Amino acid sequence: MNNGPDKGGDPAGWKNVMASPGLEDLWQLHFALVGGKETNAPDTFIANVDKNDQGKHIKVSALADGSFTVTIHVISCTKTYTAK
């Protein structure tokens, strides 16, 4: 989710996104303050977990076989998703 700490991630939108069939994980650029912990991904999937944006980013690397890897380097969180 491309958001900021004070925009995006509202509880109604969160509910719709999380109900999406086949959704495995949701990665966020920022912790969304409006909804609290209940409407945010786990901290390991959030690049900037507090209101003070440190400019941390999310990197997505796609491979020719259709798989891809998502990484937040500063917190050493990486997950690879297989092609479907």
PyMOL commands that place a pseudoatom at each C-alpha (Angstrom):
pseudoatom trace, name=CA, resn=MET, resi=1, chain=A, elem=C, hetatm=0, pos=[0.000, 0.000, 0.000]
pseudoatom trace, name=CA, resn=ASN, resi=2, chain=A, elem=C, hetatm=0, pos=[1.400, 3.352, -1.018]
pseudoatom trace, name=CA, resn=ASN, resi=3, chain=A, elem=C, hetatm=0, pos=[0.304, 5.572, 1.820]
pseudoatom trace, name=CA, resn=GLY, resi=4, chain=A, elem=C, hetatm=0, pos=[1.515, 8.118, 4.332]
pseudoatom trace, name=CA, resn=PRO, resi=5, chain=A, elem=C, hetatm=0, pos=[1.094, 8.050, 8.106]
pseudoatom trace, name=CA, resn=ASP, resi=6, chain=A, elem=C, hetatm=0, pos=[-1.812, 10.518, 7.859]
pseudoatom trace, name=CA, resn=LYS, resi=7, chain=A, elem=C, hetatm=0, pos=[-3.377, 9.376, 4.581]
pseudoatom trace, name=CA, resn=GLY, resi=8, chain=A, elem=C, hetatm=0, pos=[-4.692, 6.079, 3.308]
pseudoatom trace, name=CA, resn=GLY, resi=9, chain=A, elem=C, hetatm=0, pos=[-5.285, 2.950, 5.327]
pseudoatom trace, name=CA, resn=ASP, resi=10, chain=A, elem=C, hetatm=0, pos=[-8.704, 3.971, 6.645]
pseudoatom trace, name=CA, resn=PRO, resi=11, chain=A, elem=C, hetatm=0, pos=[-10.606, 1.173, 8.418]
pseudoatom trace, name=CA, resn=ALA, resi=12, chain=A, elem=C, hetatm=0, pos=[-13.326, 0.816, 5.748]
pseudoatom trace, name=CA, resn=GLY, resi=13, chain=A, elem=C, hetatm=0, pos=[-10.755, 0.583, 2.959]
pseudoatom trace, name=CA, resn=TRP, resi=14, chain=A, elem=C, hetatm=0, pos=[-8.667, -1.856, 5.010]
pseudoatom trace, name=CA, resn=LYS, resi=15, chain=A, elem=C, hetatm=0, pos=[-11.679, -4.146, 5.421]
pseudoatom trace, name=CA, resn=ASN, resi=16, chain=A, elem=C, hetatm=0, pos=[-12.273, -4.195, 1.650]
pseudoatom trace, name=CA, resn=VAL, resi=17, chain=A, elem=C, hetatm=0, pos=[-8.639, -4.893, 0.803]
pseudoatom trace, name=CA, resn=MET, resi=18, chain=A, elem=C, hetatm=0, pos=[-8.321, -7.669, 3.382]
pseudoatom trace, name=CA, resn=ALA, resi=19, chain=A, elem=C, hetatm=0, pos=[-11.453, -9.365, 1.978]
pseudoatom trace, name=CA, resn=SER, resi=20, chain=A, elem=C, hetatm=0, pos=[-9.811, -9.666, -1.455]
pseudoatom trace, name=CA, resn=PRO, resi=21, chain=A, elem=C, hetatm=0, pos=[-9.646, -13.310, -2.538]
pseudoatom trace, name=CA, resn=GLY, resi=22, chain=A, elem=C, hetatm=0, pos=[-6.131, -14.695, -2.798]
pseudoatom trace, name=CA, resn=LEU, resi=23, chain=A, elem=C, hetatm=0, pos=[-4.446, -11.858, -0.888]
pseudoatom trace, name=CA, resn=GLU, resi=24, chain=A, elem=C, hetatm=0, pos=[-1.422, -13.323, 0.889]
pseudoatom trace, name=CA, resn=ASP, resi=25, chain=A, elem=C, hetatm=0, pos=[0.140, -10.231, 2.443]
pseudoatom trace, name=CA, resn=LEU, resi=26, chain=A, elem=C, hetatm=0, pos=[-0.132, -6.474, 2.388]
pseudoatom trace, name=CA, resn=TRP, resi=27, chain=A, elem=C, hetatm=0, pos=[3.087, -4.436, 2.445]
pseudoatom trace, name=CA, resn=GLN, resi=28, chain=A, elem=C, hetatm=0, pos=[2.877, -0.776, 3.497]
pseudoatom trace, name=CA, resn=LEU, resi=29, chain=A, elem=C, hetatm=0, pos=[5.194, 2.187, 3.107]
pseudoatom trace, name=CA, resn=HIS, resi=30, chain=A, elem=C, hetatm=0, pos=[3.893, 3.736, 6.356]
pseudoatom trace, name=CA, resn=PHE, resi=31, chain=A, elem=C, hetatm=0, pos=[1.957, 2.707, 9.443]
pseudoatom trace, name=CA, resn=ALA, resi=32, chain=A, elem=C, hetatm=0, pos=[-1.502, 4.287, 8.938]
pseudoatom trace, name=CA, resn=LEU, resi=33, chain=A, elem=C, hetatm=0, pos=[-2.308, 6.214, 12.124]
pseudoatom trace, name=CA, resn=VAL, resi=34, chain=A, elem=C, hetatm=0, pos=[-6.055, 6.498, 11.502]
pseudoatom trace, name=CA, resn=GLY, resi=35, chain=A, elem=C, hetatm=0, pos=[-6.868, 2.835, 12.162]
pseudoatom trace, name=CA, resn=GLY, resi=36, chain=A, elem=C, hetatm=0, pos=[-4.366, 1.709, 14.765]
pseudoatom trace, name=CA, resn=LYS, resi=37, chain=A, elem=C, hetatm=0, pos=[-2.815, -1.763, 14.931]
pseudoatom trace, name=CA, resn=GLU, resi=38, chain=A, elem=C, hetatm=0, pos=[-6.088, -3.450, 13.930]
pseudoatom trace, name=CA, resn=THR, resi=39, chain=A, elem=C, hetatm=0, pos=[-6.026, -1.946, 10.438]
pseudoatom trace, name=CA, resn=ASN, resi=40, chain=A, elem=C, hetatm=0, pos=[-2.342, -2.163, 9.560]
pseudoatom trace, name=CA, resn=ALA, resi=41, chain=A, elem=C, hetatm=0, pos=[-0.083, -4.955, 8.394]
pseudoatom trace, name=CA, resn=PRO, resi=42, chain=A, elem=C, hetatm=0, pos=[2.297, -6.531, 10.916]
pseudoatom trace, name=CA, resn=ASP, resi=43, chain=A, elem=C, hetatm=0, pos=[5.310, -4.284, 11.596]
pseudoatom trace, name=CA, resn=THR, resi=44, chain=A, elem=C, hetatm=0, pos=[7.571, -6.593, 9.563]
pseudoatom trace, name=CA, resn=PHE, resi=45, chain=A, elem=C, hetatm=0, pos=[5.580, -5.613, 6.440]
pseudoatom trace, name=CA, resn=ILE, resi=46, chain=A, elem=C, hetatm=0, pos=[5.748, -1.837, 7.078]
pseudoatom trace, name=CA, resn=ALA, resi=47, chain=A, elem=C, hetatm=0, pos=[8.773, 0.155, 5.920]
pseudoatom trace, name=CA, resn=ASN, resi=48, chain=A, elem=C, hetatm=0, pos=[8.177, 3.202, 8.163]
pseudoatom trace, name=CA, resn=VAL, resi=49, chain=A, elem=C, hetatm=0, pos=[6.492, 2.122, 11.395]
pseudoatom trace, name=CA, resn=ASP, resi=50, chain=A, elem=C, hetatm=0, pos=[6.177, 5.483, 13.149]
pseudoatom trace, name=CA, resn=LYS, resi=51, chain=A, elem=C, hetatm=0, pos=[4.896, 8.943, 12.249]
pseudoatom trace, name=CA, resn=ASN, resi=52, chain=A, elem=C, hetatm=0, pos=[8.405, 10.256, 11.571]
pseudoatom trace, name=CA, resn=ASP, resi=53, chain=A, elem=C, hetatm=0, pos=[9.080, 9.092, 8.023]
pseudoatom trace, name=CA, resn=GLN, resi=54, chain=A, elem=C, hetatm=0, pos=[12.661, 7.842, 7.743]
pseudoatom trace, name=CA, resn=GLY, resi=55, chain=A, elem=C, hetatm=0, pos=[12.405, 7.451, 3.967]
pseudoatom trace, name=CA, resn=LYS, resi=56, chain=A, elem=C, hetatm=0, pos=[12.611, 3.660, 4.118]
pseudoatom trace, name=CA, resn=HIS, resi=57, chain=A, elem=C, hetatm=0, pos=[11.433, 1.897, 0.989]
pseudoatom trace, name=CA, resn=ILE, resi=58, chain=A, elem=C, hetatm=0, pos=[10.046, -1.403, -0.226]
pseudoatom trace, name=CA, resn=LYS, resi=59, chain=A, elem=C, hetatm=0, pos=[11.850, -3.179, -3.067]
pseudoatom trace, name=CA, resn=VAL, resi=60, chain=A, elem=C, hetatm=0, pos=[10.066, -5.607, -5.397]
pseudoatom trace, name=CA, resn=SER, resi=61, chain=A, elem=C, hetatm=0, pos=[12.153, -7.824, -7.691]
pseudoatom trace, name=CA, resn=ALA, resi=62, chain=A, elem=C, hetatm=0, pos=[10.358, -9.787, -10.410]
pseudoatom trace, name=CA, resn=LEU, resi=63, chain=A, elem=C, hetatm=0, pos=[11.842, -12.900, -11.977]
pseudoatom trace, name=CA, resn=ALA, resi=64, chain=A, elem=C, hetatm=0, pos=[11.311, -14.348, -15.461]
pseudoatom trace, name=CA, resn=ASP, resi=65, chain=A, elem=C, hetatm=0, pos=[9.460, -17.381, -14.049]
pseudoatom trace, name=CA, resn=GLY, resi=66, chain=A, elem=C, hetatm=0, pos=[6.705, -15.121, -12.650]
pseudoatom trace, name=CA, resn=SER, resi=67, chain=A, elem=C, hetatm=0, pos=[7.850, -15.232, -9.045]
pseudoatom trace, name=CA, resn=PHE, resi=68, chain=A, elem=C, hetatm=0, pos=[8.834, -12.104, -7.173]
pseudoatom trace, name=CA, resn=THR, resi=69, chain=A, elem=C, hetatm=0, pos=[10.556, -11.058, -3.983]
pseudoatom trace, name=CA, resn=VAL, resi=70, chain=A, elem=C, hetatm=0, pos=[9.538, -8.186, -1.705]
pseudoatom trace, name=CA, resn=THR, resi=71, chain=A, elem=C, hetatm=0, pos=[12.158, -6.718, 0.645]
pseudoatom trace, name=CA, resn=ILE, resi=72, chain=A, elem=C, hetatm=0, pos=[12.451, -4.055, 3.313]
pseudoatom trace, name=CA, resn=HIS, resi=73, chain=A, elem=C, hetatm=0, pos=[16.249, -4.016, 3.739]
pseudoatom trace, name=CA, resn=VAL, resi=74, chain=A, elem=C, hetatm=0, pos=[16.475, -1.858, 6.858]
pseudoatom trace, name=CA, resn=ILE, resi=75, chain=A, elem=C, hetatm=0, pos=[14.530, -4.380, 8.937]
pseudoatom trace, name=CA, resn=SER, resi=76, chain=A, elem=C, hetatm=0, pos=[15.812, -7.451, 7.058]
pseudoatom trace, name=CA, resn=CYS, resi=77, chain=A, elem=C, hetatm=0, pos=[12.365, -8.618, 5.987]
pseudoatom trace, name=CA, resn=THR, resi=78, chain=A, elem=C, hetatm=0, pos=[12.213, -10.524, 2.700]
pseudoatom trace, name=CA, resn=LYS, resi=79, chain=A, elem=C, hetatm=0, pos=[9.539, -12.775, 1.284]
pseudoatom trace, name=CA, resn=THR, resi=80, chain=A, elem=C, hetatm=0, pos=[9.445, -14.590, -2.047]
pseudoatom trace, name=CA, resn=TYR, resi=81, chain=A, elem=C, hetatm=0, pos=[6.155, -15.345, -3.756]
pseudoatom trace, name=CA, resn=THR, resi=82, chain=A, elem=C, hetatm=0, pos=[5.889, -18.173, -6.290]
pseudoatom trace, name=CA, resn=ALA, resi=83, chain=A, elem=C, hetatm=0, pos=[4.231, -17.766, -9.671]
pseudoatom trace, name=CA, resn=LYS, resi=84, chain=A, elem=C, hetatm=0, pos=[0.616, -18.863, -9.828]
for i in range(1, 84): cmd.bond("trace and resi %d" % i, "trace and resi %d" % (i + 1))
show_as sticks, trace
zoom trace
